[in-house]
Amino acid sequence: MTAWPLDARPVVKVAGLFPLRAKGFDYVYCATVHALHFHEYRGSIRIDGRVFPIEPGTLTLSPAELESAYDIPRPGVHWCIHFIPQPVRAARPRITLPWVRPLGALQGEAVPRFAQVARLHHAAEHEKDAAMAAAASIALQELLVWYALLDRVGRTAAAPRGD
């Protein structure tokens, strides 16, 4: 679990759909950025020495400065967002982000959220557009809050109709 400032606006560094070929935890990542992944393959991820199973529809968060590695039997693809937080005051409200969570019935909501962050980030990079970069940041923060509240989101009734 990782605590995340509820009002932080993360800076997106990398976003998109990427291939992965990793067997036997042979490559260890220890980045200076956080990495959020939505997996479309089966295997295992090791984060800070703990091994977790992953399957299609699993969301993982590899916190900055902690070692992570993969073991997957066949090459696959995953949605990936690497990001850094903007500094906020320590006393600000925080949410809890689990390192690994199978999404189950909610996995259909993940791809559009990841794709939106990726589209905005790529537009910001291509056009050198600060407004697009801010939009990518806000979309990622919304994704992180959704991730933190998944247990509650899955239990809530349909929203009432109205203006």
Secondary structure, 3 states (H helix, E strand, C coil): CEEEECCCCCEEEEEEEEEECCCCCCCEECCCCEEEEEECCCEEEEECCEEEEECCCEEEEECCCCCEEEECCCCEEEEEEEEECCCCCCCCCEEEECCEEECHHHHHHHHHHHHHHHHHHHHHHHHCCHHHHHHHHHHHHHHHHHHHCHHHHHHCCCCCCCC
